[in-house]
C-alpha cells in the first residue's frame, strides 16, 4: 500500500475527531444541521479543513469513520 500524504492524514483525522454536525432532513425547514456528538465549548462545529483541493479516499480508508460522516 502506498504511503498516505500528510494532508490526507490530516483530513482523515479531522473527519474522525473533528466533525460534529451533518446536514439532514428537517421537518420544520426542509434541510437542517444536526449534531452527531457533543460539541465542546469553544469548538467551531462547522469548520472545514477542505479549502480548494480535492482529496480522494478509497473505501478502505473511510471504513473506520462514523457512518454519519462517511
Biopython code that builds the backbone (N, CA, C, O; Angstrom):
import numpy as np
from Bio.PDB.StructureBuilder import StructureBuilder

atoms = [
    (1, "UNK", "N", (0.842, -1.177, 0.000)),
    (1, "UNK", "CA", (0.000, 0.000, 0.000)),
    (1, "UNK", "C", (0.889, 1.242, 0.000)),
    (1, "UNK", "O", (1.865, 1.293, 0.749)),
    (2, "UNK", "N", (0.578, 2.236, -0.814)),
    (2, "UNK", "CA", (1.367, 3.459, -0.913)),
    (2, "UNK", "C", (1.210, 4.295, 0.344)),
    (2, "UNK", "O", (0.179, 4.240, 1.015)),
    (3, "UNK", "N", (2.248, 5.078, 0.660)),
    (3, "UNK", "CA", (2.206, 5.959, 1.826)),
    (3, "UNK", "C", (1.154, 7.051, 1.625)),
    (3, "UNK", "O", (0.963, 7.547, 0.514)),
    (4, "UNK", "N", (0.487, 7.414, 2.699)),
    (4, "UNK", "CA", (-0.560, 8.425, 2.647)),
    (4, "UNK", "C", (0.069, 9.805, 2.843)),
    (4, "UNK", "O", (0.953, 9.971, 3.684)),
    (5, "UNK", "N", (-0.387, 10.798, 2.065)),
    (5, "UNK", "CA", (0.156, 12.148, 2.177)),
    (5, "UNK", "C", (-0.231, 12.775, 3.511)),
    (5, "UNK", "O", (-1.199, 12.362, 4.150)),
    (6, "UNK", "N", (0.541, 13.780, 3.920)),
    (6, "UNK", "CA", (0.278, 14.482, 5.187)),
    (6, "UNK", "C", (-1.103, 15.125, 5.178)),
    (6, "UNK", "O", (-1.834, 15.033, 6.165)),
    (7, "UNK", "N", (-1.470, 15.777, 4.070)),
    (7, "UNK", "CA", (-2.777, 16.448, 4.017)),
    (7, "UNK", "C", (-3.920, 15.438, 4.074)),
    (7, "UNK", "O", (-4.971, 15.720, 4.651)),
    (8, "UNK", "N", (-3.722, 14.281, 3.486)),
    (8, "UNK", "CA", (-4.752, 13.245, 3.527)),
    (8, "UNK", "C", (-4.895, 12.699, 4.951)),
    (8, "UNK", "O", (-6.012, 12.472, 5.418)),
    (9, "UNK", "N", (-3.764, 12.487, 5.645)),
    (9, "UNK", "CA", (-3.800, 12.034, 7.036)),
    (9, "UNK", "C", (-4.496, 13.071, 7.918)),
    (9, "UNK", "O", (-5.302, 12.723, 8.780)),
    (10, "UNK", "N", (-4.178, 14.339, 7.695)),
    (10, "UNK", "CA", (-4.774, 15.417, 8.487)),
    (10, "UNK", "C", (-6.287, 15.473, 8.268)),
    (10, "UNK", "O", (-7.042, 15.652, 9.223)),
    (11, "UNK", "N", (-6.729, 15.322, 7.032)),
    (11, "UNK", "CA", (-8.153, 15.346, 6.729)),
    (11, "UNK", "C", (-8.869, 14.139, 7.335)),
    (11, "UNK", "O", (-9.963, 14.289, 7.879)),
    (12, "UNK", "N", (-8.282, 12.964, 7.253)),
    (12, "UNK", "CA", (-8.889, 11.774, 7.863)),
    (12, "UNK", "C", (-9.024, 11.943, 9.374)),
    (12, "UNK", "O", (-10.046, 11.579, 9.954)),
    (13, "UNK", "N", (-7.988, 12.497, 10.009)),
    (13, "UNK", "CA", (-8.039, 12.743, 11.455)),
    (13, "UNK", "C", (-9.167, 13.728, 11.784)),
    (13, "UNK", "O", (-9.886, 13.547, 12.767)),
    (14, "UNK", "N", (-9.316, 14.748, 10.974)),
    (14, "UNK", "CA", (-10.396, 15.720, 11.164)),
    (14, "UNK", "C", (-11.764, 15.043, 11.012)),
    (14, "UNK", "O", (-12.666, 15.296, 11.810)),
    (15, "UNK", "N", (-11.923, 14.202, 10.013)),
    (15, "UNK", "CA", (-13.193, 13.502, 9.804)),
    (15, "UNK", "C", (-13.496, 12.559, 10.968)),
    (15, "UNK", "O", (-14.653, 12.394, 11.356)),
    (16, "UNK", "N", (-12.455, 11.946, 11.521)),
    (16, "UNK", "CA", (-12.621, 11.017, 12.637)),
    (16, "UNK", "C", (-12.999, 11.739, 13.937)),
    (16, "UNK", "O", (-13.861, 11.273, 14.683)),
    (17, "UNK", "N", (-12.348, 12.876, 14.200)),
    (17, "UNK", "CA", (-12.470, 13.510, 15.515)),
    (17, "UNK", "C", (-13.000, 14.941, 15.506)),
    (17, "UNK", "O", (-13.340, 15.470, 16.564)),
    (18, "UNK", "N", (-13.077, 15.573, 14.353)),
    (18, "UNK", "CA", (-13.441, 16.985, 14.323)),
    (18, "UNK", "C", (-14.764, 17.304, 13.659)),
    (18, "UNK", "O", (-15.125, 18.476, 13.553)),
    (19, "UNK", "N", (-15.496, 16.300, 13.211)),
    (19, "UNK", "CA", (-16.802, 16.545, 12.594)),
    (19, "UNK", "C", (-17.865, 16.391, 13.674)),
    (19, "UNK", "O", (-17.965, 15.349, 14.322)),
    (20, "UNK", "N", (-18.652, 17.439, 13.857)),
    (20, "UNK", "CA", (-19.649, 17.449, 14.923)),
    (20, "UNK", "C", (-21.076, 17.505, 14.396)),
    (20, "UNK", "O", (-22.013, 17.266, 15.157)),
    (21, "UNK", "N", (-21.269, 17.814, 13.116)),
    (21, "UNK", "CA", (-22.616, 18.014, 12.562)),
    (21, "UNK", "C", (-22.732, 17.357, 11.190)),
    (21, "UNK", "O", (-21.738, 17.048, 10.534)),
    (22, "UNK", "N", (-23.983, 17.158, 10.785)),
    (22, "UNK", "CA", (-24.249, 16.734, 9.412)),
    (22, "UNK", "C", (-25.548, 17.390, 8.967)),
    (22, "UNK", "O", (-26.366, 17.796, 9.793)),
    (23, "UNK", "N", (-25.726, 17.487, 7.677)),
    (23, "UNK", "CA", (-26.969, 18.016, 7.124)),
    (23, "UNK", "C", (-27.979, 16.892, 7.049)),
    (23, "UNK", "O", (-27.626, 15.749, 6.761)),
    (24, "UNK", "N", (-29.224, 17.212, 7.305)),
    (24, "UNK", "CA", (-30.272, 16.200, 7.243)),
    (24, "UNK", "C", (-31.620, 16.834, 6.953)),
    (24, "UNK", "O", (-31.727, 18.053, 6.822)),
    (25, "UNK", "N", (-32.630, 16.017, 6.856)),
    (25, "UNK", "CA", (-33.984, 16.479, 6.577)),
    (25, "UNK", "C", (-34.583, 17.038, 7.860)),
    (25, "UNK", "O", (-34.584, 16.373, 8.896)),
    (26, "UNK", "N", (-35.088, 18.254, 7.786)),
    (26, "UNK", "CA", (-35.739, 18.907, 8.918)),
    (26, "UNK", "C", (-37.237, 18.982, 8.659)),
    (26, "UNK", "O", (-37.667, 19.433, 7.598)),
    (27, "UNK", "N", (-38.020, 18.545, 9.619)),
    (27, "UNK", "CA", (-39.483, 18.615, 9.484)),
    (27, "UNK", "C", (-39.958, 20.061, 9.421)),
    (27, "UNK", "O", (-41.021, 20.340, 8.866)),
    (28, "UNK", "N", (-39.184, 20.979, 9.982)),
    (28, "UNK", "CA", (-39.594, 22.389, 10.015)),
    (28, "UNK", "C", (-39.101, 23.200, 8.827)),
    (28, "UNK", "O", (-39.831, 24.045, 8.309)),
    (29, "UNK", "N", (-37.863, 22.952, 8.388)),
    (29, "UNK", "CA", (-37.260, 23.828, 7.386)),
    (29, "UNK", "C", (-36.733, 23.120, 6.139)),
    (29, "UNK", "O", (-36.067, 23.753, 5.320)),
    (30, "UNK", "N", (-37.003, 21.865, 5.978)),
    (30, "UNK", "CA", (-36.538, 21.149, 4.790)),
    (30, "UNK", "C", (-35.173, 20.531, 4.977)),
    (30, "UNK", "O", (-35.016, 19.314, 4.875)),
    (31, "UNK", "N", (-34.169, 21.373, 5.255)),
    (31, "UNK", "CA", (-32.811, 20.902, 5.496)),
    (31, "UNK", "C", (-32.345, 21.516, 6.807)),
    (31, "UNK", "O", (-32.562, 22.700, 7.061)),
    (32, "UNK", "N", (-31.701, 20.699, 7.636)),
    (32, "UNK", "CA", (-31.211, 21.196, 8.912)),
    (32, "UNK", "C", (-29.820, 20.700, 9.202)),
    (32, "UNK", "O", (-29.342, 19.750, 8.583)),
    (33, "UNK", "N", (-29.166, 21.354, 10.157)),
    (33, "UNK", "CA", (-27.850, 20.946, 10.630)),
    (33, "UNK", "C", (-28.069, 20.230, 11.953)),
    (33, "UNK", "O", (-28.681, 20.780, 12.869)),
    (34, "UNK", "N", (-27.571, 19.002, 12.055)),
    (34, "UNK", "CA", (-27.802, 18.167, 13.229)),
    (34, "UNK", "C", (-26.474, 17.741, 13.849)),
    (34, "UNK", "O", (-25.550, 17.343, 13.139)),
    (35, "UNK", "N", (-26.384, 17.827, 15.168)),
    (35, "UNK", "CA", (-25.177, 17.378, 15.876)),
    (35, "UNK", "C", (-25.108, 15.853, 15.835)),
    (35, "UNK", "O", (-26.130, 15.178, 15.961)),
    (36, "UNK", "N", (-23.907, 15.312, 15.659)),
    (36, "UNK", "CA", (-23.720, 13.861, 15.680)),
    (36, "UNK", "C", (-22.955, 13.430, 16.933)),
    (36, "UNK", "O", (-22.786, 12.236, 17.182)),
    (37, "UNK", "N", (-22.490, 14.416, 17.727)),
    (37, "UNK", "CA", (-21.824, 14.167, 19.006)),
    (37, "UNK", "C", (-21.850, 15.467, 19.804)),
    (37, "UNK", "O", (-22.166, 16.525, 19.258)),
    (38, "UNK", "N", (-21.521, 15.395, 21.086)),
    (38, "UNK", "CA", (-21.460, 16.606, 21.892)),
    (38, "UNK", "C", (-20.423, 17.556, 21.314)),
    (38, "UNK", "O", (-19.355, 17.134, 20.871)),
    (39, "UNK", "N", (-20.749, 18.840, 21.323)),
    (39, "UNK", "CA", (-19.843, 19.854, 20.785)),
    (39, "UNK", "C", (-19.228, 20.599, 21.973)),
    (39, "UNK", "O", (-19.932, 21.311, 22.689)),
    (40, "UNK", "N", (-17.922, 20.438, 22.183)),
    (40, "UNK", "CA", (-17.269, 21.103, 23.310)),
    (40, "UNK", "C", (-17.332, 22.629, 23.181)),
    (40, "UNK", "O", (-17.324, 23.166, 22.073)),
    (41, "UNK", "N", (-17.396, 23.309, 24.310)),
    (41, "UNK", "CA", (-17.403, 24.761, 24.336)),
    (41, "UNK", "C", (-16.157, 25.288, 23.629)),
    (41, "UNK", "O", (-15.055, 24.785, 23.845)),
    (42, "UNK", "N", (-16.335, 26.293, 22.792)),
    (42, "UNK", "CA", (-15.219, 26.905, 22.072)),
    (42, "UNK", "C", (-14.914, 26.283, 20.719)),
    (42, "UNK", "O", (-14.097, 26.817, 19.969)),
    (43, "UNK", "N", (-15.552, 25.167, 20.393)),
    (43, "UNK", "CA", (-15.325, 24.495, 19.108)),
    (43, "UNK", "C", (-16.224, 25.114, 18.044)),
    (43, "UNK", "O", (-17.402, 25.368, 18.295)),
    (44, "UNK", "N", (-15.675, 25.357, 16.865)),
    (44, "UNK", "CA", (-16.459, 25.821, 15.726)),
    (44, "UNK", "C", (-16.951, 24.578, 14.976)),
    (44, "UNK", "O", (-16.192, 24.005, 14.194)),
    (45, "UNK", "N", (-18.199, 24.148, 15.193)),
    (45, "UNK", "CA", (-18.650, 22.864, 14.647)),
    (45, "UNK", "C", (-18.789, 22.823, 13.133)),
    (45, "UNK", "O", (-18.870, 21.732, 12.569)),
    (46, "UNK", "N", (-18.820, 23.946, 12.459)),
    (46, "UNK", "CA", (-18.974, 23.943, 11.001)),
    (46, "UNK", "C", (-17.660, 24.231, 10.275)),
    (46, "UNK", "O", (-17.657, 24.441, 9.062)),
    (47, "UNK", "N", (-16.557, 24.240, 11.000)),
    (47, "UNK", "CA", (-15.244, 24.487, 10.412)),
    (47, "UNK", "C", (-14.841, 23.309, 9.531)),
    (47, "UNK", "O", (-15.049, 22.150, 9.887)),
    (48, "UNK", "N", (-14.270, 23.623, 8.395)),
    (48, "UNK", "CA", (-13.815, 22.573, 7.477)),
    (48, "UNK", "C", (-12.337, 22.760, 7.181)),
    (48, "UNK", "O", (-11.851, 23.889, 7.121)),
    (49, "UNK", "N", (-11.630, 21.669, 6.997)),
    (49, "UNK", "CA", (-10.226, 21.737, 6.613)),
    (49, "UNK", "C", (-10.056, 21.758, 5.107)),
    (49, "UNK", "O", (-8.960, 22.021, 4.611)),
    (50, "UNK", "N", (-11.110, 21.488, 4.380)),
    (50, "UNK", "CA", (-11.026, 21.433, 2.924)),
    (50, "UNK", "C", (-11.086, 22.850, 2.372)),
    (50, "UNK", "O", (-12.038, 23.584, 2.637)),
    (51, "UNK", "N", (-10.084, 23.229, 1.615)),
    (51, "UNK", "CA", (-10.052, 24.558, 1.005)),
    (51, "UNK", "C", (-10.513, 24.415, -0.448)),
    (51, "UNK", "O", (-11.711, 24.463, -0.727)),
    (52, "UNK", "N", (-9.582, 24.243, -1.355)),
    (52, "UNK", "CA", (-9.918, 24.137, -2.760)),
    (52, "UNK", "C", (-9.359, 22.869, -3.387)),
    (52, "UNK", "O", (-9.578, 22.609, -4.570)),
    (53, "UNK", "N", (-8.645, 22.090, -2.608)),
    (53, "UNK", "CA", (-8.016, 20.871, -3.106)),
    (53, "UNK", "C", (-8.986, 19.700, -2.993)),
    (53, "UNK", "O", (-9.616, 19.515, -1.953)),
    (54, "UNK", "N", (-9.105, 18.925, -4.038)),
    (54, "UNK", "CA", (-9.935, 17.729, -3.997)),
    (54, "UNK", "C", (-9.084, 16.584, -3.485)),
    (54, "UNK", "O", (-7.973, 16.365, -3.967)),
    (55, "UNK", "N", (-9.602, 15.858, -2.513)),
    (55, "UNK", "CA", (-8.891, 14.732, -1.934)),
    (55, "UNK", "C", (-9.730, 13.486, -2.160)),
    (55, "UNK", "O", (-10.917, 13.472, -1.836)),
    (56, "UNK", "N", (-9.123, 12.435, -2.714)),
    (56, "UNK", "CA", (-9.839, 11.194, -2.978)),
    (56, "UNK", "C", (-9.410, 10.141, -1.962)),
    (56, "UNK", "O", (-8.227, 10.003, -1.651)),
    (57, "UNK", "N", (-10.405, 9.391, -1.444)),
    (57, "UNK", "CA", (-10.158, 8.327, -0.479)),
    (57, "UNK", "C", (-10.688, 7.013, -1.031)),
    (57, "UNK", "O", (-11.670, 6.989, -1.773)),
    (58, "UNK", "N", (-10.038, 5.937, -0.665)),
    (58, "UNK", "CA", (-10.551, 4.616, -1.006)),
    (58, "UNK", "C", (-11.601, 4.229, 0.037)),
    (58, "UNK", "O", (-11.671, 4.832, 1.108)),
    (59, "UNK", "N", (-12.402, 3.239, -0.276)),
    (59, "UNK", "CA", (-13.395, 2.735, 0.670)),
    (59, "UNK", "C", (-12.707, 2.244, 1.933)),
    (59, "UNK", "O", (-13.214, 2.455, 3.035)),
    (60, "UNK", "N", (-11.577, 1.601, 1.790)),
    (60, "UNK", "CA", (-10.831, 1.070, 2.936)),
    (60, "UNK", "C", (-10.385, 2.197, 3.867)),
    (60, "UNK", "O", (-10.431, 2.039, 5.087)),
    (61, "UNK", "N", (-9.955, 3.329, 3.314)),
    (61, "UNK", "CA", (-9.500, 4.441, 4.139)),
    (61, "UNK", "C", (-10.647, 5.069, 4.940)),
    (61, "UNK", "O", (-10.410, 5.665, 5.990)),
    (62, "UNK", "N", (-11.866, 4.944, 4.460)),
    (62, "UNK", "CA", (-13.017, 5.558, 5.115)),
    (62, "UNK", "C", (-13.790, 4.611, 6.023)),
    (62, "UNK", "O", (-14.708, 5.045, 6.719)),
    (63, "UNK", "N", (-13.443, 3.340, 6.031)),
    (63, "UNK", "CA", (-14.254, 2.346, 6.733)),
    (63, "UNK", "C", (-14.335, 2.555, 8.245)),
    (63, "UNK", "O", (-15.290, 2.088, 8.867)),
    (64, "UNK", "N", (-13.367, 3.242, 8.858)),
    (64, "UNK", "CA", (-13.389, 3.413, 10.314)),
    (64, "UNK", "C", (-14.010, 4.735, 10.743)),
    (64, "UNK", "O", (-14.002, 5.058, 11.931)),
    (65, "UNK", "N", (-14.546, 5.500, 9.806)),
    (65, "UNK", "CA", (-15.241, 6.734, 10.157)),
    (65, "UNK", "C", (-16.658, 6.433, 10.629)),
    (65, "UNK", "O", (-17.240, 5.423, 10.232)),
    (66, "UNK", "N", (-17.218, 7.294, 11.469)),
    (66, "UNK", "CA", (-18.604, 7.083, 11.869)),
    (66, "UNK", "C", (-19.514, 7.074, 10.632)),
    (66, "UNK", "O", (-19.274, 7.840, 9.700)),
    (67, "UNK", "N", (-20.527, 6.246, 10.601)),
    (67, "UNK", "CA", (-21.401, 6.155, 9.424)),
    (67, "UNK", "C", (-21.990, 7.501, 8.990)),
    (67, "UNK", "O", (-22.132, 7.757, 7.794)),
    (68, "UNK", "N", (-22.329, 8.346, 9.938)),
    (68, "UNK", "CA", (-22.914, 9.644, 9.579)),
    (68, "UNK", "C", (-21.898, 10.579, 8.933)),
    (68, "UNK", "O", (-22.289, 11.547, 8.280)),
    (69, "UNK", "N", (-20.626, 10.317, 9.095)),
    (69, "UNK", "CA", (-19.577, 11.127, 8.464)),
    (69, "UNK", "C", (-19.244, 10.610, 7.076)),
    (69, "UNK", "O", (-18.946, 11.388, 6.170)),
    (70, "UNK", "N", (-19.297, 9.284, 6.912)),
    (70, "UNK", "CA", (-18.974, 8.695, 5.608)),
    (70, "UNK", "C", (-19.907, 9.235, 4.568)),
    (70, "UNK", "O", (-19.807, 8.868, 3.397)),
]
sb = StructureBuilder()
sb.init_structure("model")
sb.init_model(0)
sb.init_chain("A")
sb.init_seg("    ")
for serial, (resi, resn, name, xyz) in enumerate(atoms, 1):
    if name == "N":
        sb.init_residue(resn, " ", resi, " ")
    sb.init_atom(name, np.array(xyz, "f"), 0.0, 1.0, " ", f" {name:<3s}", serial, name[0])
structure = sb.get_structure()
